[in-house]
Amino acid sequence: MSLALLSACGTVDARLQAAGKQTGLLEAEKSLPDYPHDCRKQERSGVRTGEPLDVALLRTDRALHRANARVLRCAGWYDEISAGFAGGRS
């Protein structure tokens, strides 16, 4: 009787290992999409030598606004991608 019980455990272990291997293979097949090109872009203020300070401040403020908007877009993209990967793991 105990031999029958031990052999049943061996079968369960083999099935668990096979399931774990299959899960690992499926996870390995997942790949991230290409990172949006826009997310790698850097901003420049465009301030020129000799420009009045108020113009320089406006240019710098616009560049900062563009950079912050990009950070929000890229963070939203990443959050959406990571949520998709987390959802696929259940």
VEXRO-661325 format. One record per residue (C-alpha): x negated, y, z negated. Coordinates in Angstrom, 1 decimal, padded with zeros to 4 digits, always signed. Each point is the difference from the previous one (the first is absolute). Last residue first. Layout:
% residues N
{node {X, Y, Z}}
...
This chain:
% residues 90
{node {+002.3, +034.6, +013.3}}
{node {-003.2, +001.0, +001.8}}
{node {+001.7, +001.7, +003.0}}
{node {+001.4, +002.8, -002.1}}
{node {-003.4, +000.9, -001.3}}
{node {-001.3, +000.3, +003.6}}
{node {+002.9, +002.2, +001.0}}
{node {-000.4, +002.1, -003.1}}
{node {-003.7, +000.5, +000.9}}
{node {+000.9, +001.1, +003.5}}
{node {+002.7, +002.5, -001.2}}
{node {-002.3, +001.4, -002.7}}
{node {-002.9, +000.4, +002.5}}
{node {+002.2, +001.9, +002.5}}
{node {+001.4, +002.2, -002.8}}
{node {-003.6, +000.7, -001.1}}
{node {-001.0, +000.9, +003.5}}
{node {+002.9, +002.4, +000.5}}
{node {-000.6, +001.6, -003.4}}
{node {-003.7, +000.4, +000.6}}
{node {+000.8, +001.5, +003.5}}
{node {+002.3, +002.6, -001.6}}
{node {-002.8, +000.9, -002.4}}
{node {-002.5, +000.5, +002.8}}
{node {+002.4, +002.1, +002.1}}
{node {+000.8, +002.2, -003.0}}
{node {-003.7, +000.4, -000.8}}
{node {-000.7, +001.1, +003.5}}
{node {+002.8, +002.5, -000.1}}
{node {-001.3, +001.4, -003.3}}
{node {-003.5, +000.3, +001.4}}
{node {+001.2, +001.9, +003.0}}
{node {+002.1, +002.3, -002.2}}
{node {-002.9, +000.6, -002.4}}
{node {-002.3, +000.8, +002.9}}
{node {+002.5, +002.5, +001.4}}
{node {+000.3, +001.7, -003.4}}
{node {-003.8, +000.0, -000.3}}
{node {-000.5, +001.9, +003.2}}
{node {-002.0, -002.0, +002.6}}
{node {-003.7, +000.7, +000.2}}
{node {-001.1, -003.6, +000.5}}
{node {+002.9, -002.1, +001.2}}
{node {+002.4, -002.1, -002.1}}
{node {+001.2, -003.0, +001.9}}
{node {+001.1, -001.7, -003.2}}
{node {-001.2, -003.4, +001.1}}
{node {+002.0, -003.1, -000.6}}
{node {-001.1, -003.6, +000.1}}
{node {+001.7, -002.8, +002.0}}
{node {-000.1, -003.5, -001.4}}
{node {+003.8, -000.2, -000.7}}
{node {+000.8, +001.2, +003.5}}
{node {-001.6, -003.2, +001.5}}
{node {+002.6, -002.1, -001.8}}
{node {-001.7, -003.0, -001.7}}
{node {+000.4, -003.0, +002.3}}
{node {+002.6, -002.5, -001.2}}
{node {-001.1, -002.2, -002.9}}
{node {-000.3, -003.7, +000.5}}
{node {+001.9, -002.9, -001.2}}
{node {-001.3, -003.3, +001.2}}
{node {-002.0, -000.5, -003.3}}
{node {+003.2, +000.1, -002.0}}
{node {+001.6, -002.8, +002.1}}
{node {-003.1, -002.1, -000.4}}
{node {+000.0, +000.5, -003.7}}
{node {+003.6, -000.9, -000.3}}
{node {-000.7, -003.2, +002.0}}
{node {-002.9, -000.9, -002.3}}
{node {+002.1, +000.6, -003.0}}
{node {+002.8, -002.2, +001.4}}
{node {-002.5, -002.8, +000.7}}
{node {-001.5, +000.3, -003.4}}
{node {+003.4, -000.1, -001.6}}
{node {+001.0, -003.0, +002.1}}
{node {-003.2, -001.8, -001.0}}
{node {+000.5, +000.8, -003.6}}
{node {+003.6, -001.3, +000.2}}
{node {-001.1, -003.2, +001.6}}
{node {-002.7, -000.5, -002.6}}
{node {+002.5, +000.6, -002.7}}
{node {+002.2, -002.8, +001.5}}
{node {-003.0, -002.4, -000.1}}
{node {-000.3, +000.7, -003.7}}
{node {+003.6, -000.8, -000.7}}
{node {-000.1, -003.2, +001.9}}
{node {-003.2, -001.1, -001.8}}
{node {+001.8, +000.8, -003.3}}
{node {+002.7, -002.5, +000.9}}
